[in-house]
Amino acid sequence: MPEVPGRHRVPSGACRDLPPELGPDAVGVLQGRTFMFSDAAGNVPRSSIGGLVHDDTRFLDQWELTVDDAPPMVLSSAPVDFHSAAFFLANPELPGLPANRIGIRRQRFVGDGLYERIEVRYFGIEPVSCRLRLAVGTDFADLFEIKESGRDRTPDIARRHEPDGSALGFLYRNGDYEAMVRVEAEPAADHLDGDALVWDLHLERGERWGCQLWVPLRCGKDIYRPTVREFGHVFEHGPDDPSTRWAEEKPQLEADADLLYDVYHRSATDLVSMRIEKRIAGQPVVLIAAGLPWFMTAFGRDTLITAYQTMTCGREVARGALLVLADHQSTTFDDFTDREPGKIFHEYRTGELTQLGVKPYRPYYGGADTTALWLILLSEYWRWTGDDELPRQLRGNAEAALRWIDRYGDRDGDGYVEYATRSPQGLGNQCWRDSPDGVQFADGTIPVLPIATCETQGYTYDAKLRAAELADGPWQDPALAQRLRAEAAQLRERFNRDFWIPERGGYYAVGLDGDKRRIDSMTSNMGHLLWSGIVPEDRAGQVAAQLMSDDMFSGWGVRTLSTTDAGYNPIGYHVGTVWPHDNSIIAAGLARYGYRDEANRIVLAMLRAASYSQHRLPEAFSGYDRSFGREPVPYPTACNPQAWASGAPLLFLRTLLGLQPRNGELHADAHVPAELGRIRIRRVAAGGRRWDVEAAGTECQVRPSG
């Protein structure tokens, strides 16, 4: 067992977020592990943080189309769906060519590389000659270097351009790391200008010209080649593909309220776009990446919570998350990656810096809560599916997780799971509030490490009770079940003694610091305690009242930090913003304790907030009071879409209907607000069967699907 590190403060460091410097109308498209950000014209200027990124490597950092060396004017542009976008452009005023005589349409499709069509049409009277130029560049930057500054790889990038103008090629090697990108053009360019394709066009009135561009990628030995696509075409998979199964298993929602219907379907579409497919022991599995643009990879906490939120949509995402995370469960110690036996990882990366050992993310284990969340999801999977086989298969992983909680998670033997990084590049805060100031005292000072946050203790309590259920069920180990229930009861008693603060109307400290002082800021984490069930009934009302007070509830949702605390900042990442995933857990927790009207207030506020952002809930939005403006004020660097934000509406729907699997059947305890009218959801999977649910108000019917 490693020694408990000395008493020190949370190290500062770069936050997880950074905005695309491509203007307010930046356009992003994604498919699986590939995404592209551009400006509104479809261009990626050099020195921006846009480009084509796959598996944590930027393959294009320049993609600029010009007409006679001038950027085209934007008429309109927008994503068509998650993997495609359209850009409608026109020529600016040029010598000998008035503005708006040449119309340009760019159609872009991302997936296994990039495919783009450029179409030109001339509307002038007299014939015209012009030069269409596509400047291409790559820096093969690691994702972490896109966000920060990185080394110049130019001397190590070899060019393999085709002299006939049909293709540009770029190859980069560094030791065992290799990456390649090509840009293939049809028709071929008339000539090359450095790293640019140039077409000399001679256009008559009404004449059309077009070209197609393919951008295949190579990462190590893996080759990805895009295919020709049209708008509306889905990425086709076989019937046994896990993504296909998950999409087909998604329940069908009918709702009187168009808003609920639109938010639900937008969320489901975004979740499919963020899927990652892997093979574990030769079998394909699917899980959800954390979010665009910086987190198109597996995150322990984000992936697990998203899988929990989406259990009503079928088993595939939860099964994939459980298997992938179990496959990478640590069996050893390593300071650089914060690895400890039994621990579930926090983040997995595949870029050059990670592969060469410069960054600790293959994978990185700096999450104090992921191990308990993995146990919670294993239980939730079993409750919804009735599948005994997977919990039996993963029992060894579950027992290793429980040992980590007791032996290594509890760093000093006080009965709580704490965190303190041992890595020079590790996260200072290893809870969901993982920015440097995400955990602080009410006066704004930063606590000393190690820190035991309150919600991590709640997750641990819930995980032990759920593991006891598994011990009684598929594991057939009553002695283990008895021990785990006793440990959970002791944790509950100890926690409610040490974390409760009677002042300010009564609330729970966000944590205990390295000196065992209560970290007395008032945070949304209290709602996670309701979700876990660790709060006694006689305190639940006080917690609910705090969460729904004017200091915590903005009118759009529950803030991460009370406005009465010194560190409150409505545009601070974890110190005053409103997070949809956080609110989905809070609403579920309120409903668990019978505070259904309060839960509904949150659900309705979130749905209304989504109506101002094309029915998509972003990672977070600012914590300004609803009276501050007619719309929720965006958080400037939010991931959009983000997995657990997209999963939030699915958990909101489950909370409204009170859906719970029990003894192989689906049960409902609806409390639908009048504003939403009647809700009908068909083919919900539970207990190996499909169920239809119809509810209005507190009236509800559940019947097997026909």
N, C-alpha and C positions, 0 to 999 in steps of 0.2 A: 504493500500500500504506500503510495507516495506521501511524503511529508506535507502537512498543511502549510501553504506558503505564508510568508510573513504578512503583517498587517500593512495593506497598501490601498491606495485609492484606485477607482476604475480608470484605466488608461484612456487618454483621448485617442481619437482616430477618425478616419473618414467615415461619414455616414454611408448607409447602403445606397443612397439615392443621389442622382445627379441629372439635371434636365437635358434633353436633347437641345442643342443650340441651333435649331433649324427653324426658328420662328414659331409663332402661336398656332400656325396651321400645318405643323409637321404631320406627315402621313406615315403610319407604320403598318406593316403587314407581317404575319407570322404563320408558320406551319411547323409544328413539332419543335425541333431544336434550331430552326432557322428563322431569322427575322431580318427585316430591312426597315430602316428609318431614312426618310428623305424630307426635303422641304416641299412646299406646296406645288412646285413645278415638277416634282419627281427627281430633282437633282440632289446629289450629295457633294457639297463643296469640300475641298481639302481643308483640313484643320478643324472640321466640325466633329461632333461625336456621333454622327450618323454613319450609315453604311450597311453592308451585308454581313451579317454575323451568323456563324454556325458553330455549335459546340465550343463556345467561349473564345472563338477566334474571329477577328474581322478580316474577311476575304476581299472586301472592296471598301476603301475609304474615300474614293472619288468616283462619281458617276454623273457627269455634267454634260447635258445636251445644250448646244448653242446653235443659233442661226446667224451666220456671218459674224461669229465670235461674240454675239450678244445673247444673254439669257432670254428665253421666251417669256411672254407675259402669261400670267395665270388667269384663265377664265373660271375654271372650277376644278376641284380635285377632292377625292375622298376615297376611303376604302370601300370596296364593293361588298366584300365579306372578309373573314379573318385572314385569308391568304391571298387576296387580290386587291388591286386599287386601280383607279382610272384617273388620268390627268388630261384636262382639256386646255390647250395652250394656243397662243397666237404670236406671230412675229411682232417685235416692237418696231418703232420708227427707225428705218435704216436708210443709208444713202441709196437712192434710186428705188426704194421699196417702202411705200407707206405702211403704217401699222395695220394690223388685222387683215392682211391679204392672204397670209398663209395660216391655215388651221392645222394644228398638230394634236394628235391623240396618242397618249402612251397608255398601254395596258400592261399591268405588271402582275406576275404570279410568283409566289414564293413557295418553295417546297422542294427538297433535294436540290438546292441551288436556286437559281433565278431564271425565269423566262419572261421576256418583255417584247412587246410589239410596238413599233413606232409607225404611225400612219400620218402622211402629209397630204393636204389637199390645197390647191391654189385657186383663189377666187379673184385674182386681179384680171384686168383686161389684156394688157400687153404681156408677152412671154417674159419670163424672169429667170435669171440664174442666181443661185445662192449656194452657200456651203453649209451643210449640216455636219456638225462635229460632235462626237461623243468622246469626252476625255475620261480615261479610266485610270484608276490608281489603287494600289493596295499597300498596306503597311504590315499586314499579318499580325496586328496588335493583339495581345491577350486582352480579354475583357476588362481586367483590372487596369490595364494601361489606357483603355479608352476612357475610363472614368477619371484616371489620374494622368500623370505623365509617364512615358515609357521610353525605352531606348530606340534609337533609329536603326531599323533593320535594312535600310537601303543598300549598304554594301553587300549584304548577304542574299539579296533577292535577284535571281537570275531571270532574264526575259527570254521568252521563246515565241516571238511574234512571227506570224506567217507573212512572208513578203507580198503575197497576193492580196493582202487585206482581209482575209477570211477569218483571222483569229488573232487575239492577243493572249499570250501565256505568261504566267508569273509563277516562279518556283522558289520556295524558301526552305532551307535546311539549317538546323542547329543541333549537332550531335545526332541523337536518335529521333529528334522531332522533325517532321517534314509536313509541309502543306503546299498545295498547288491550286491555282484558279486559272480558268481560261474564259475568254469572252469570244464566242463564236457568232459570226454575223452572216446573214443571208438576206439580200445579196451582199457579197463582200464589199468592203469599203473601196473607193476608188484609189485611195492611197492612205498611208499611215503618216501620222505627225507625232513622232515620239510614241507616247502611250495613248494616242487618240486614233479613233477611226474617223475618216473624213469621206463624206459623199458629196460630190459636185452635182447638184441638181439643176436641170433645165426644165422648167415647168410651163406648160401652156394653160390657158384658162380651163378650169374644171379638171385638170389632170391630177391623178392620184399617184402617190408613191408610198411604198411601205417596206419595212425590213423586220426581220425577226432576230432576236438576240438570245442565245443560250449561255448560261454561266454555270458550267459544271464545277464541282469542287473535289479536292482530294485531301483527306485528313489521314495521314499515315498510310495505311493500306486500304482504307475505306474510300470508295469513289461514289459520288452523288451526282446524278445527272437529271436536270429538270426535263419535263415533258411539255408538249404543246397543250395548252388549256384554253378553255373559254369561260367567261363569267357564268357562274351558277353551277359549274361542274364541281362535284365533290371529289375528294381524294378517295379513290376506290380501294377497298380492301376486301379480302375474302370473307366468307361467312364465319370463319373461325377466328378472325382477327379480333382481339380484345376491344379495340376502339369501336369496331362495328357493333359488337355485342352490347357494349355500354350504351351506345347511341340508340340502339333498338330497344333496350330495356328501359330507357327513360320513360317515366310515366307521362301520360297524355293529360295535359291540364286544360280544363274549360273553366272560365271564370266570368262572372258578370262584369267585373272590373277589368277593363282593357289594360290598365296599368299593371296589375298583378300578372296578367298573361304575358305582356310584353317584357317585363323584367325577368320573369321565369325563363322565357325562351332565349332572351339575349344571354343570360347567364349560362344556360346549357350549351349554347353555341360557342361561347368563349372558352368554356371548360374543354370542349372537344379540341379547340385550336391549340390549347396548351398541353396536350397529351404528349407523353414521352413513351416510346415503346422499347422494351428491353427483352432479353431472353435470360431466364433463370433456370438452370438445370435443363436447358434445351427447350423450355416452354416459353411462349411469348406472354408477356404481361404488359399492362399499361398503367401508368401513374400520371399524375398531374404536376407539371412544372410550376414553380412558384409565381412567375409573372414576367411581363414584358416591361422594359427591355432588358433589365440586368439579371433576371433570375429565371432564365429558361433552362432550368436544371432542377434536379431533385433537392429539396430542402426537407430536413426531417420534420420540423414543426409545421411548416406550411403544408407540406404534402399530407401529413397525418390529419391535420384539422380539416383540410379540404375533403379528404376521403370520408371523414366523419360526417361533415355537412351534407354529403351527397349520397349517403347510404340508401335513401329512398329511390335512387336511380339505378340500383343494382349493385352487384358484388365486385365487379371487375376492378374498379379504381382502388377500393380498399384492399382487395386481394393483392394487386400489384404493389401497392405501397408496403404492405406487410412483408411480402417476399423480398422485394428489393432491399428494404432496410435491414431485414434479418440477414440477408446475404452479406451485408457489409458490417454487421454488428462486430464491434471490436472484441478481440480475444487477448490483446496485449496492451502494454503501456507505451506511450510515446509523448514526450513533452511538446514537441513541435506541433503535433496535431491535436493536443488535449485528449489523447486516446486513453481509455481505461477499459478493462475487461467487462463485457456486458453492455457497454454504452451504445446507444443508437446515434448515428451521425447527425450532424446539423446541416452540412452543406457538401455537395459533391461537384467538383469542377474538372474539366478536361483540357483546358488551355495549356499553352506552352509553359508558362511559369509554374503551373501546378505539376505538369508532367516531368519537368526538370528539377522539381523539389525546391523551387524558390518560394512558392506559396504552399500553405499547408492543407489544400482543399481536396485531396484525393484519398478518402474524404477527410473533412474536418469535423471534430466531435465536440465543439464548443457550444453545447446546448444542455442546460441542466434539466429541461423539462421533456425532451424528446423521448427519453426512455419510458417514462410513465405514460406519455401519450401513445406510444406504440402498444403498450399493454391495454390501454383503453380502447384503441381501435380493434385490437384482436378480439376483445370481448364484444364490441359492438358488431363486428362482422359475424360472430357466432350467434348473437342474439337475433340478428335480422335474417340470417340464412339457415340456421339450424344445421350448418355443416360442421360435423365433429372432426372431420379428417384434417382440415387445415390447422385448427388448434392443437391437435395431436402431433402433427408434423412439426409445429413450431414450439412445442413445449420446452425443448432445450433452450431455445432462444428466450422464451418467457422466464424461465428459471434464472438464466444468466442476467436478464434485465432486473429481476427482483434482487439478485445478489448485488448488482451494481448500486441499486438504490440504497441498500442497507450498509454496504461496505465502503464504496467509493463516493457515492453521491453524498452521503453523510460524512463529510470530511473530518469532523471533529467529535463525532460521537454524541451530539446533542439531540439526535432524533429527527433532524431536518436535513433536507437536501440543499446543499449550498453550491456556489460556483466561485471559482477564481482561476483564471487562465494560468497555464504554465508556459505558454508559447509566446515568443517575442512578437508574433503576429496574430495572437489570439484575440478574441472578443473580450472586452472588459465586462460587459453585461451579457449574460448567457441565458436570459429569459426572452420573452417576446418583445419586451421593451429594450432592445439591444443597442440603441444609440448610446453614446458616452454619458449623456445626461438623462437617459430614460428612467433611471431610478435615482431619486434624490429625496432629501428631507423637505419638510414643509417650508423651511426657510431658504431653500434652494441649494444648500450645501450637498456635496457628493459624499456618499457613505464609503467607508473602508471595506475592503474585501476580507474574507469571503462573505457573500451575501446569500441569504435564504429568502427568496421572494414568496409571497403568500400564495399565489396561484399554483406555484410548483408543489407546495405542500397539499393543496387541494387536489391536484392531479394525482399525487402519490396516494392520498387517501382513497380516491376513487379507483385507482389502478389496483390497489390491494384487495378491495372488496370485489372488483370484477374478476381478478385472478382467483379469488376464493370461489366464485361461481363456476369458473372453468375447472377448478380442482374438484368441486362436487359433481360436475358434469363430465365432459369428455376425458378429463385426466384421471378420474376415479381415484382421488387421493383425499379422503376426508380429513386426515391429519393436517395436511397442508392447508386446507380450507379453514380449519379451526385456527391454526396459527396466524394466518393472514388476517382473519377477521379480528382477532385479538390485537394484532399490531395496528390495524386501522383504527380501532376504538381508542387505543392509547394515543395515537397521533392526533385524533380529533380532540381529545381532552386536553392534551398538551398544547396544541395549536390555539385553541380558544382561550387558553390561559395566557399565552405569551404574545399573541398578535393583536388581541382586542385592545382598543383605545377608547376609554369611556368619554373623553372630551369631545367637543364639537358635535354632540348629539349621538356619539357612539359610531365607531367604524373600525375596519381592520387596517393595520399598518401594511404598507406595500411590501415590507420585508423586515428582516433583522440583519444588521450589519456585522462586521467582523468582531465588534465589541459587544454583540448581543443587544444593541440598542434598537428599539423600534424605529424604523424609518417611517416617519409620521405623515408623509404626504397622503392626500386622499385621492385615490385613483380608481379607474374603471376595473381594475383587477378584482375588486370586491365582487363584481358580477360573475367572474369565473368561479369564485368560491361557492356561489349559489348553484352553478352548473354542476360542480363536483359533489355537492351535498354535505360538505363539511361544516356548514353553518347550522347551529341549533335553531329550532323553530322560533324560540323567543327572541332571537336576534335578527331573524330574516326581515322582519318589518322595518327595523332601523336601517338595514343595508339597502332595502328597496327604496326607502324614503330618501336616503342620501343619493342614490343613483339617479333618481328622478327629480332631484331638487334643481332649482335654477342654476346653482353653482356647477352642477355636473351635466345636466341635460340641456343641450343647446337649442332644442327644437327640431334639429335634424338628427340627433342621436346623442349618446352619452359620450362626453369628452374623456380623453385619457387622463386628464388631471383637473382638479377643481380650480375654478377661477379664483378662489380665496388663497391658494398656495402661491408663494413668492415666485416660483419658477414657471407659473402658468404663461403659456404663449400660444395663442390660437393657431399659429403657423409653425410651431415647434413639433418636430417629428413624433415624439411620444409624450409631449408635455402640454397638451391642450387640443390636439387635433381629434377628429372623430373617425374611427376605423369601423367599416362595416363588419369585418369578421369578428371584432371585439364585441360589437353590438349584437351580432347573431348569437354569440355565446351568452351574453348578458340576458337577452330576451328568453333564451331557453332556460337559463337559471331562474329567472323570475317566474316563469310558468311552472317550473318544477315545484316551487314553494307556494303556488296558488295565486300569484300576483299576475293574473291574466290581463287585466286592463292595462297595467304598466307595461307588460310585454307587448301588447298591441300598440301602445303609443310609440314604442321604438320601431316596430314593424312598419307602421303607417308613415312615420317620419322618414325611414330609409327608402321606402317605395317612392315617396314624393321627391326625395333627393335624387333618386335614379332618373326621374322624369326629366331632369335638367341636364342629363349627360347621356342622351340617347339610350336610356333605360339600362345603362351599365353603371354599376357601383365601382368607383375607383378604389385603389388601395386605402386612401384616406382623403378626407377633405378638412378644410380649416374649421376650427372650433368656435368661430364667431357665432354670436347668438342669432337666432332666426330673424329677429327684428332688425339686425344689422343690414340685411339686404333681402331682396325678394327671392334670391337663389342661394344655394350653398356656395360658399366661396371656395374655389378649388385649392387644394394643396399643390404647390407649383411643381413638385417633382414626383408625384405619385405614379406608381406602376399602374398601367391601364392598357389591357386588363391585368388583373392580379388574381391568382387562383382562389385564395380564401375569401376575397371580396366577391368573386363570381359565385362562390359556393354559398355565400351568406343568404341570398334569397331562397335557396332550397331548404336551408335550415329554418328560415323564417316561416315558410309554408308548413313545414313539419310542426313547428311550434303553434301556429294558428289552429291546426287540425288536431293537435295533441296526439300525433301518431306514435305508437309504441308497439313493437312486436312482443308477443307473450304466448308461450306454450304453442308455438307453431301457427299462431293466428295474428292478424293485424287488428289492433284496437285503436280507437280514436276517442278523444275527449275535446271536441271542438269548442272554440271560443272565437268566432269570426266577427270582427267589427262590422257594424252595419254598412260602413262605407264600401266594403268589399263585396257585399251581397252574397250570392251563392257561389260556392266553389265545388267543382267536380274534378277529381283526379282519378284517372283510370290506370289499371295495370301496375299498381305498386307491388314490388316484390317483397314478400316476407314469408318466412317459414317454408320456402320451397314452392310457394303458390303465388298467384297474382290476385290483387284485391282492387275493387273500385270503392272510392270514398266520395260521398256527397254531403256537404255541410252548409248550413246557413245559421248564423248566430250560434246557439248552443245545441241545435238539433243536428244530428249526424247519423248517417247510415254507412255501414261497411258491409260489403258483400263480395263473395268470390267473383272474379272476372268471368264473363261468359266466354 
